């Protein structure tokens, strides 16, 4: 029985194979009455497929893949996939009549490929058949995150489908943007899972999203919120506005229970410190330390943060630089600096506020870090050879100000005493004593080989110079002379010593120093019997009887112009070997 069945199957297969070798037209039927639109009829028709942008039919897509199949019963044929050219079309020519199917197999990036499958009978009555396939642009999702209109960097977003499956995850960039790329049609939720501390939760979170197959435009979702405020501290100099670094502050949240937010808030080199973001509540920012080199009170400031607060809370604090004063001591005649001057600074209570300090090579000394107030600078030491023009100077110190003041000093006066004989020759070994006008002795000097003696470092004023000795054989002419010395100058005076004793006669009007010229005087010997010299007074009212030997002489006024002497016309005088003899005649 099995062998009989095998033979029957083999015969059937042979029949099938024979039928496959026959033309299909043997089996085909046609409804066409003219007989030229039957399957297998090679009438030479063509199919052209055009792929377009569904959102703009004038825009065609080059490079789209299209597959053509003949699905006529018993006449199936796969013509493969062709790709559209620059006109967006692909064409199959010399096609027989039959049932055909057109499907799209590939589309361009940025487009959704059409899932529509075209199928229809193509006869040979037309030379060409045109089929249009439209592709919609792919839909992309962009999420933008902002707070108070400013982009938020670092927010994390997640896209999930209706089953909770994660479709995409991303973090916003510095522009507050995250791109999720192409999203297929469907329903989704977009959620912000986390955000930076300085922003609040978005007002709408999550957001629902529906993408239809007809969607054409990219989708942009905006998530917005407010910012949490930040405290910004500016610490500056009062006068200049320059920043102050290393100011120290403490921020305390005063809501019950109060808590210290930060006790180590320190301003940077720009004088700025920031704290935050801050939660709603009441706060107080307190200054706890003023940096070295500054003075000022430790201030504080209160503020409140509400749920609607945004932006920055700004608080400004100020400090002052302590004042300073620089004194410079200059030579009053040359304006050259004088080093080595000792200066002491006293406060208003006569307490030493600084020093004593000594001027440097520039003649300067500086007292710094001084609180505001009145001070007095006192010169407490002066180099030899100088006298201060002022020894005390008041000064008022203000914050943030560096004050400059100037003292002047003058080289002390000096006195040169010259000794000469009557011919102008220098005399050495003449001794002098110098007194102040009040009789205080200043010093003793002796002329050198040049006939000069110098007394330096004298205070300005008047002095009396007394010659106390002359060389052997010389007579002192003027016992004393008065001389004025001026600071910074050399005063000079000259004493004349004669080689023989002499008598000087002065004639003056009574009660005055007015001279009486023209009076005639005679010098007689001690016995008053012999006239030794006769002379007439010149314009200065004086005569000189010289070249005498030590001894006693008589001076007579024997004639005078229109005047009579008040006293007798005879005066006896003793001529010394060391000092001149002076006699005075007074006239009415």
KOLVO-239518 format. One line per 4 residues: number of its first residue (from 1); their letters; for each residue x, y, z of C-alpha. Coordinates in nm, 4 decimals, decimal comma. Layout:
N
NUM	A	X Y Z  ...
! end
This chain:
588
1	XXXX	0,0000 0,0000 0,0000  0,2822 0,2374 0,0811  0,4433 0,1753 -0,2509  0,1144 0,2594 -0,4272
5	XXXX	0,0907 0,5931 -0,2463  0,4488 0,6867 -0,3346  0,3839 0,6243 -0,6990  0,0710 0,8431 -0,6838
9	XXXX	0,2600 1,1365 -0,5282  0,5443 1,1111 -0,7789  0,2951 1,1264 -1,0654  0,1262 1,4318 -0,9185
13	XXXX	0,4583 1,6122 -0,8884  0,5366 1,5401 -1,2490  0,2085 1,6992 -1,3553  0,2769 2,0092 -1,1468
17	XXXX	0,6201 2,0454 -1,2994  0,4740 2,0180 -1,6475  0,2181 2,2835 -1,5748  0,4880 2,5200 -1,4481
21	XXXX	0,6560 2,5005 -1,7868  0,3470 2,6231 -1,9659  0,2770 2,9982 -2,0308  0,0628 3,1643 -1,7622
25	XXXX	-0,1666 3,2906 -2,0333  -0,2990 2,9398 -2,0592  -0,4446 2,9811 -1,7111  -0,5192 3,3587 -1,7065
29	XXXX	-0,8578 3,5136 -1,7574  -0,9304 3,8730 -1,8526  -1,2242 4,1041 -1,8236  -1,0914 4,3281 -2,0983
33	XXXX	-1,2948 4,2965 -2,4135  -1,0135 4,4075 -2,6393  -0,7803 4,1319 -2,5160  -0,4688 4,3554 -2,4772
37	XXXX	-0,4894 4,4111 -2,0945  -0,4474 4,0550 -1,9863  -0,1861 3,9339 -1,7475  0,1253 3,8566 -1,9372
41	XXXX	0,0415 4,1038 -2,2127  0,3633 4,2969 -2,2744  0,2088 4,6196 -2,3759  0,4984 4,8213 -2,2235
45	XXXX	0,3468 5,0315 -1,9446  0,5510 5,2147 -1,6702  0,5117 5,3028 -1,2997  0,6630 5,6226 -1,1605
49	XXXX	0,6720 5,6719 -0,7821  0,7331 6,0266 -0,6424  0,8312 6,0800 -0,2782  0,7418 6,4253 -0,1336
53	XXXX	0,7652 6,6282 0,1905  0,4178 6,6031 0,3377  0,4453 6,9496 0,4832  0,5498 7,1029 0,1503
57	XXXX	0,4397 6,9152 -0,1593  0,6705 7,1208 -0,3768  0,9661 6,9720 -0,1904  1,0704 6,6268 -0,3138
61	XXXX	1,3004 6,3823 -0,1387  1,6081 6,2527 -0,3138  1,7429 5,9139 -0,2033  1,4214 5,7611 -0,0688
65	XXXX	1,3952 5,3825 -0,1224  1,0858 5,2373 -0,2991  1,0120 4,8715 -0,3646  0,7909 4,7420 -0,6509
69	XXXX	0,6272 4,3975 -0,6539  0,3959 4,2291 -0,9095  0,1455 4,0347 -0,7082  -0,0722 3,9000 -0,9863
73	XXXX	-0,1876 3,5488 -0,8899  0,0607 3,3016 -1,0160  0,2756 3,5801 -1,1668  0,4550 3,7202 -0,8571
77	XXXX	0,7716 3,9123 -0,9206  0,9918 4,1292 -0,6965  1,1398 4,4185 -0,8930  1,3617 4,5222 -0,6031
81	XXXX	1,4208 4,8621 -0,4445  1,5155 5,1741 -0,6367  1,6119 5,5122 -0,4897  1,4611 5,8409 -0,5966
85	XXXX	1,6691 6,0812 -0,8021  1,6961 6,4599 -0,7852  1,3338 6,4900 -0,8999  1,2246 6,2736 -0,6086
89	XXXX	1,1069 5,9992 -0,8464  1,1880 5,6411 -0,9449  1,0432 5,4675 -1,2558  0,9968 5,1062 -1,3674
93	XXXX	0,9339 5,0697 -1,7453  0,8195 4,7925 -1,9826  0,5816 4,6441 -1,7338  0,3125 4,3969 -1,8325
97	XXXX	-0,0383 4,4455 -1,7160  -0,1029 4,3128 -1,3701  -0,1595 4,3694 -1,0023  0,1291 4,5660 -0,8452
101	XXXX	0,2271 4,6693 -0,4930  0,4430 4,9735 -0,4033  0,6024 5,0124 -0,0572  0,8607 5,2587 0,0813
105	XXXX	1,1667 5,0920 0,2294  1,3904 5,3890 0,3223  1,3580 5,7609 0,3873  1,5938 6,0500 0,4604
109	XXXX	1,7170 6,1563 0,8035  1,4698 6,3874 0,9650  1,1665 6,2257 0,8038  0,9182 5,9617 0,9100
113	XXXX	0,8928 5,6876 0,6486  0,5430 5,6309 0,5124  0,3858 5,3033 0,6201  0,1229 5,3271 0,3475
117	XXXX	0,1345 5,0394 0,0984  -0,0148 5,1125 -0,2439  -0,1609 4,8231 -0,4455  -0,3547 4,8326 -0,7688
121	XXXX	-0,4113 4,6941 -1,1205  -0,1979 4,8458 -1,3898  -0,3166 4,8063 -1,7421  -0,1487 4,8943 -2,0687
125	XXXX	-0,3915 5,1542 -2,1829  -0,1643 5,4259 -2,0313  0,2009 5,4694 -2,0995  0,2789 5,5700 -1,7382
129	XXXX	0,1240 5,5549 -1,3973  0,2288 5,8079 -1,1271  0,2049 5,7239 -0,7576  0,2785 5,9864 -0,4827
133	XXXX	0,4153 5,8912 -0,1410  0,4277 6,1649 0,1262  0,6790 6,1632 0,4165  0,6230 6,3756 0,7238
137	XXXX	0,9213 6,5405 0,8939  1,0320 6,3639 1,2111  0,9326 6,5387 1,5376  1,2081 6,6436 1,7798
141	XXXX	1,1623 6,7375 2,1435  1,3511 7,0271 2,3037  1,3161 7,1205 2,6715  1,4079 7,4708 2,7889
145	XXXX	1,4591 7,5442 3,1593  1,4469 7,9028 3,2923  1,4273 8,0780 3,6277  1,3236 8,4412 3,6337
149	XXXX	1,3862 8,4447 3,2612  1,7464 8,3289 3,2951  1,8663 7,9903 3,1663  1,9175 7,7180 3,4257
153	XXXX	2,2117 7,4872 3,3763  2,2190 7,1421 3,5377  1,8498 7,0481 3,5541  1,7843 6,6780 3,4855
157	XXXX	1,4817 6,5864 3,2686  1,3336 6,2444 3,1887  1,0854 6,1499 2,9108  0,8634 5,8472 2,9800
161	XXXX	0,5910 5,6751 2,7786  0,2488 5,5764 2,9096  0,3913 5,2543 3,0488  0,6505 5,4428 3,2532
165	XXXX	0,9323 5,3338 3,0269  1,2210 5,5791 3,0005  1,2473 5,7162 2,6489  1,5208 5,9708 2,7104
169	XXXX	1,7179 6,1510 2,9821  1,9227 6,4703 2,9606  2,0793 6,7630 3,1499  2,0317 7,1261 3,0519
173	XXXX	2,3401 7,3071 2,9232  2,4586 7,6609 2,9960  2,1740 7,7883 2,7771  1,9185 7,5964 2,9832
177	XXXX	1,8496 7,3611 2,6885  1,8399 6,9815 2,6543  1,7702 6,8121 2,3191  1,5963 6,4749 2,3132
181	XXXX	1,6073 6,4244 1,9375  1,3369 6,2384 1,7471  1,0266 6,1316 1,9336  0,7872 5,8810 1,7800
185	XXXX	0,4152 5,9518 1,7793  0,2552 5,8707 2,1087  0,1787 6,0012 2,4580  0,4539 6,0960 2,7022
189	XXXX	0,5329 6,2774 3,0262  0,8341 6,5041 3,0636  0,9552 6,5465 3,4229  1,2288 6,7534 3,5883
193	XXXX	1,3856 6,5126 3,8366  1,6409 6,7521 3,9881  1,7592 7,1134 3,9607  2,0296 7,3426 4,1063
197	XXXX	1,9867 7,4634 4,4637  1,9352 7,8250 4,3648  1,6094 7,7642 4,1751  1,2644 7,6469 4,2800
201	XXXX	1,0552 7,3603 4,1393  0,8998 7,4459 3,7991  0,5466 7,5753 3,8134  0,4293 7,2893 3,5863
205	XXXX	0,6105 6,9649 3,6526  0,5655 6,7157 3,4963  0,4200 6,8155 3,1574  0,2195 6,5879 2,9292
209	XXXX	0,3070 6,5479 2,5628  0,1040 6,4022 2,2721  0,2692 6,3517 1,9338  0,0408 6,2582 1,6419
213	XXXX	0,1447 6,1045 1,3136  0,0492 6,4281 1,1413  0,2706 6,6386 1,3701  0,4982 6,8528 1,1602
217	XXXX	0,6718 7,1131 1,3778  0,9456 7,0431 1,6383  0,8093 7,0411 1,9909  0,9518 7,2772 2,2529
221	XXXX	0,8520 7,2523 2,6193  0,9323 7,5369 2,8574  0,9777 7,4748 3,2285  0,9856 7,7961 3,4361
225	XXXX	1,0303 7,8809 3,8031  1,1598 8,1504 4,0334  1,5150 8,1734 4,1683  1,6061 8,1356 4,5293
229	XXXX	1,7796 8,4579 4,6312  2,1486 8,4834 4,7161  2,2945 8,7247 4,9697  2,5751 8,9362 4,8226
233	XXXX	2,7967 9,1352 5,0610  3,0000 9,4309 4,9367  3,2692 9,5560 5,1743  3,4279 9,8884 5,0762
237	XXXX	3,6344 10,1824 5,1947  3,4131 10,4737 5,2919  3,6080 10,7437 5,1130  3,7262 10,5686 4,7961
241	XXXX	3,4837 10,2820 4,7419  3,7797 10,0482 4,6994  3,7156 9,6837 4,7964  3,8216 9,5504 5,1350
245	XXXX	3,9327 9,1875 5,1586  3,9186 8,9604 5,4648  3,6153 9,1207 5,6252  3,4443 8,8532 5,8364
249	XXXX	3,0667 8,8074 5,8729  2,8104 8,5678 6,0224  2,4655 8,4918 5,8747  2,1950 8,3840 6,1192
253	XXXX	1,8396 8,2690 6,0421  1,6347 8,4270 6,3166  1,3132 8,2274 6,2703  1,2412 8,0136 6,5747
257	XXXX	1,4446 7,8184 6,6369  1,7261 8,0454 6,5201  2,0286 7,8892 6,3547  2,3644 8,0053 6,2280
261	XXXX	2,3780 7,9552 5,8528  2,7455 8,0445 5,8114  2,9905 8,1953 6,0615  3,2920 8,2072 5,8289
265	XXXX	3,1819 8,4449 5,5554  3,4965 8,6256 5,4343  3,5166 8,8862 5,1615  3,7557 8,8164 4,8738
269	XXXX	4,0035 9,0501 4,7063  3,7128 9,2166 4,5268  3,5504 9,2889 4,8650  3,2652 9,0467 4,7848
273	XXXX	3,1175 8,7493 4,9686  2,8079 8,5488 4,8687  2,5816 8,3165 5,0651  2,2928 8,1143 4,9288
277	XXXX	2,0593 8,0158 4,7932  1,8428 8,1104 5,0892  1,5169 7,9567 5,1988  1,2262 8,1803 5,2978
281	XXXX	1,2701 8,3270 5,6452  1,4136 8,6118 5,8498  1,7890 8,6678 5,8551  2,0531 8,8951 6,0063
285	XXXX	2,4012 8,9411 5,8628  2,6524 9,0603 6,1231  3,0096 9,1795 6,0824  3,2402 9,0045 6,3282
289	XXXX	3,5854 9,1425 6,2431  3,7403 9,4482 6,0790  4,0570 9,3623 5,8809  4,3955 9,4845 5,9942
293	XXXX	4,4722 9,8332 5,8727  4,1107 9,9508 5,9002  3,8916 10,1051 6,1652  3,5169 10,1018 6,1967
297	XXXX	3,2177 9,9729 6,3877  3,0926 9,6140 6,3629  2,7562 9,6641 6,1926  2,4693 9,4300 6,1068
301	XXXX	2,1682 9,4261 5,8745  1,8387 9,2334 5,8775  1,6332 9,1117 5,5801  1,3487 8,8752 5,4951
305	XXXX	1,3275 8,6147 5,2196  0,9766 8,5253 5,0988  0,8583 8,2505 4,8674  0,8291 8,5124 4,5964
309	XXXX	1,1775 8,6547 4,6562  1,4119 8,6211 4,3665  1,7336 8,7677 4,2422  1,9979 8,8842 4,4850
313	XXXX	1,9824 9,0487 4,8265  2,2597 9,3064 4,8477  2,4076 9,4465 5,1668  2,6889 9,7009 5,1765
317	XXXX	2,9333 9,7476 5,4617  3,2004 10,0144 5,4982  3,5217 10,0701 5,6914  3,7756 10,3491 5,7138
321	XXXX	4,1478 10,3477 5,6747  4,3021 10,5142 5,9815  4,4614 10,8479 5,9093  4,8321 10,9147 5,8915
325	XXXX	5,0583 11,2174 5,8950  5,4030 11,2605 5,7460  5,6319 11,5366 5,8629  5,9227 11,6545 5,6545
329	XXXX	6,1970 11,8778 5,7907  6,3706 12,1031 5,5366  6,6547 12,3522 5,5462  6,4856 12,6929 5,5326
333	XXXX	6,7551 12,8370 5,3075  6,8175 12,5509 5,0637  6,5012 12,3366 5,0900  6,7271 12,0368 5,1365
337	XXXX	6,5958 11,7610 5,3677  6,7428 11,7385 5,7151  6,7868 11,3859 5,8532  6,8223 11,3108 6,2197
341	XXXX	6,5475 11,5400 6,3530  6,3547 11,3755 6,6354  5,9744 11,4150 6,6266  5,7211 11,3053 6,8893
345	XXXX	5,3448 11,3017 6,8296  5,1076 11,3818 7,1166  4,7323 11,3190 7,1313  4,4802 11,5698 7,2542
349	XXXX	4,5223 11,4465 7,6101  4,8965 11,5192 7,5919  4,9682 11,1476 7,5711  5,2379 11,0185 7,3416
353	XXXX	5,0588 10,8835 7,0320  5,3756 10,8015 6,8416  5,7496 10,8288 6,8532  5,9844 10,9741 6,9128
357	XXXX	6,0828 10,8968 6,5540  6,3839 11,0312 6,3650  6,3647 11,1736 6,0131  6,5222 10,9618 5,7386
361	XXXX	6,7533 11,0726 5,4585  6,4570 11,2408 5,2921  6,3888 11,4349 5,6113  6,0611 11,2446 5,6580
365	XXXX	5,8919 11,0661 5,9431  5,5429 10,9096 5,9258  5,2922 10,8308 6,2001  5,0219 10,5868 6,0792
369	XXXX	4,7124 10,4026 6,2038  4,5899 10,7085 6,3885  4,2302 10,7440 6,5071  4,0556 11,0681 6,4204
373	XXXX	4,1336 11,3629 6,6442  4,3636 11,6524 6,7256  4,7358 11,5927 6,7657  5,0512 11,7971 6,8180
377	XXXX	5,3889 11,7235 6,6670  5,6802 11,8353 6,8821  6,0430 11,8548 6,7710  6,2296 11,6891 7,0552
381	XXXX	6,5744 11,6674 6,9001  6,7649 11,8744 6,6436  7,1021 11,8022 6,4787  7,3924 12,0249 6,5805
385	XXXX	7,4217 12,3403 6,3795  7,0478 12,3863 6,3246  6,7766 12,5764 6,5022  6,4087 12,5003 6,4393
389	XXXX	6,1910 12,7787 6,3037  5,8939 12,6078 6,4740  5,9162 12,3365 6,7362  5,5432 12,2514 6,7683
393	XXXX	5,2769 12,1978 6,5028  4,9080 12,1062 6,5576  4,7441 11,8624 6,3143  4,3928 11,7165 6,2790
397	XXXX	4,3755 11,3524 6,1708  4,0805 11,2312 5,9615  3,9946 10,8777 5,8449  4,1116 10,7735 5,4981
401	XXXX	4,3461 11,0719 5,4686  4,7240 11,0881 5,4537  4,8367 11,4325 5,5622  5,1711 11,5964 5,4840
405	XXXX	5,3181 11,8740 5,6965  5,6545 12,0540 5,6797  5,8874 12,1880 5,9447  6,1806 12,4128 5,8560
409	XXXX	6,5094 12,4519 6,0348  6,7822 12,7093 5,9804  7,1537 12,6717 6,0163  7,2543 12,8468 6,3373
413	XXXX	7,4290 13,1845 6,3245  7,8064 13,2194 6,3689  8,0318 13,5089 6,4620  8,3787 13,5850 6,3319
417	XXXX	8,5925 13,8331 6,5286  8,8895 13,9940 6,3530  9,1840 14,1681 6,5271  9,4080 14,4135 6,3365
421	XXXX	9,6600 14,6898 6,4055  9,6076 15,0442 6,2866  9,7638 14,9555 5,9526  9,5292 14,6615 5,8900
425	XXXX	9,7727 14,3865 5,9777  9,6243 14,0759 6,1412  9,6918 14,0311 6,5088  9,6993 13,6886 6,6700
429	XXXX	9,6524 13,5998 7,0366  9,3869 13,8639 7,0981  9,1434 13,7262 7,3538  8,7686 13,7916 7,3521
433	XXXX	8,4714 13,7002 7,5679  8,1198 13,6887 7,4140  7,8013 13,7505 7,6159  7,4328 13,7451 7,5374
437	XXXX	7,2595 14,0742 7,5854  7,1344 13,9570 7,9231  7,4931 13,9052 8,0383  7,5029 13,5274 7,9972
441	XXXX	7,8462 13,4205 7,8893  7,8444 13,2311 7,5581  8,2117 13,1578 7,5020  8,5731 13,2653 7,4893
445	XXXX	8,7847 13,2787 7,1727  9,1386 13,3784 7,0730  9,2428 13,5011 6,7293  9,4542 13,2659 6,5246
449	XXXX	9,7469 13,3420 6,2987  9,5089 13,5023 6,0515  9,3821 13,7368 6,3180  9,0386 13,5663 6,3270
453	XXXX	8,8346 13,3835 6,5912  8,5048 13,2021 6,5096  8,2203 13,1284 6,7479  7,9664 12,8894 6,5768
457	XXXX	7,6124 12,7639 6,6567  7,4751 13,0853 6,7955  7,1071 13,1471 6,8358  6,9858 13,4558 6,6491
461	XXXX	7,0020 13,7781 6,8509  7,2331 14,0476 6,9866  7,5657 13,9736 7,1521  7,8348 14,1796 7,3322
465	XXXX	8,1966 14,1103 7,2393  8,4640 14,2226 7,4900  8,8339 14,2266 7,4081  9,0174 14,1301 7,7232
469	XXXX	9,3762 14,1209 7,6001  9,6024 14,2337 7,3175  9,9486 14,1198 7,2121  10,2445 14,2771 7,3915
473	XXXX	10,3139 14,6262 7,2579  9,9541 14,6858 7,1474  9,6778 14,8883 7,3001  9,3074 14,7848 7,2944
477	XXXX	9,1120 15,0478 7,1067  8,7506 14,9328 7,1782  8,6951 14,7362 7,4914  8,3445 14,6159 7,3832
481	XXXX	8,1284 14,6020 7,0742  7,7641 14,5010 7,0226  7,6833 14,2792 6,7216  7,3659 14,1176 6,5842
485	XXXX	7,3774 13,7624 6,4526  7,1138 13,6236 6,2122  7,0259 13,2561 6,1700  7,1966 13,1030 5,8718
489	XXXX	7,4452 13,3875 5,8422  7,7979 13,4685 5,9520  7,8238 13,7919 6,1523  8,1571 13,9762 6,1594
493	XXXX	8,3179 14,2446 6,3782  8,6696 14,3923 6,3801  8,8759 14,5217 6,6695  9,1768 14,7586 6,6129
497	XXXX	9,4763 14,7482 6,8401  9,7376 15,0267 6,8214  10,1087 14,9885 6,8691  10,1358 15,2896 7,1128
501	XXXX	9,9122 15,4356 7,3812  9,6619 15,6982 7,2659  9,3795 15,9191 7,3857  9,0455 15,9512 7,2026
505	XXXX	8,8440 16,2684 7,2558  8,4677 16,2724 7,1892  8,2663 16,5953 7,1671  7,8847 16,5686 7,1846
509	XXXX	7,5881 16,7970 7,2363  7,4584 16,7571 7,5882  7,1922 16,4883 7,6273  7,2482 16,3514 7,2771
513	XXXX	7,4962 16,1584 7,0736  7,5223 16,4384 6,8191  7,8902 16,5146 6,7459  8,0401 16,8642 6,7675
517	XXXX	8,2705 16,9053 6,4682  8,5267 17,1862 6,4460  8,6187 17,1950 6,8126  8,9929 17,2395 6,8770
521	XXXX	9,1672 17,0252 7,1354  9,5211 17,0365 7,2790  9,7232 16,7692 7,4549  9,9507 16,8935 7,7341
525	XXXX	10,2106 16,7156 7,9377  10,1524 16,6153 8,2948  10,2935 16,9427 8,4270  10,0475 17,1363 8,2114
529	XXXX	10,3343 17,3480 8,0875  10,3982 17,2122 7,7406  10,1581 17,1616 7,4481  10,2310 16,8260 7,2848
533	XXXX	9,9587 16,8088 7,0115  9,6782 17,0316 6,8781  9,3948 16,8833 6,6648  9,0533 16,9895 6,5302
537	XXXX	8,7581 16,7491 6,5521  8,6265 16,6172 6,2242  8,2664 16,5540 6,1290  8,2392 16,2737 6,3814
541	XXXX	8,3367 16,5159 6,6601  8,6450 16,3129 6,7611  9,0184 16,3650 6,7709  9,2953 16,1108 6,8338
545	XXXX	9,6146 16,1864 7,0211  9,8431 15,8906 6,9411  10,2022 15,7745 6,9578  10,2063 15,8455 7,3312
549	XXXX	10,4135 15,6904 7,5973  10,2425 15,5624 7,9069  10,1804 15,8410 8,1523  9,9524 16,1273 8,2558
553	XXXX	9,8298 16,3897 8,0122  9,5995 16,6939 8,0120  9,3364 16,7503 7,7405  9,2003 17,0998 7,6807
557	XXXX	8,9252 17,2277 7,4514  9,0589 17,5630 7,3412  8,8102 17,6590 7,0728  8,4625 17,5562 6,9644
561	XXXX	8,2172 17,6907 6,7057  7,9481 17,9056 6,8617  7,9189 17,6898 7,1670  8,0530 17,6958 7,5173
565	XXXX	8,1558 17,3854 7,7034  7,9405 17,2968 7,9996  8,2436 17,1784 8,1895  8,5940 17,3115 8,2248
569	XXXX	8,8053 17,2929 7,9196  9,0690 17,0810 8,0905  9,0650 16,7064 8,1703  9,3558 16,4990 8,3037
573	XXXX	9,3951 16,1420 8,1681  9,6433 15,8585 8,2200  9,7542 15,6780 7,9023  9,7817 15,2964 7,9545
577	XXXX	10,0095 15,0624 7,7700  9,7208 14,8160 7,7098  9,3978 15,0125 7,6726  9,2980 15,3309 7,4973
581	XXXX	9,2070 15,6369 7,7031  8,8730 15,7955 7,6277  8,7687 16,1454 7,7288  8,4401 16,3192 7,6615
585	XXXX	8,3510 16,6833 7,6227  7,9889 16,7939 7,6426  7,8640 17,1112 7,4769  7,5475 17,3162 7,5297
! end
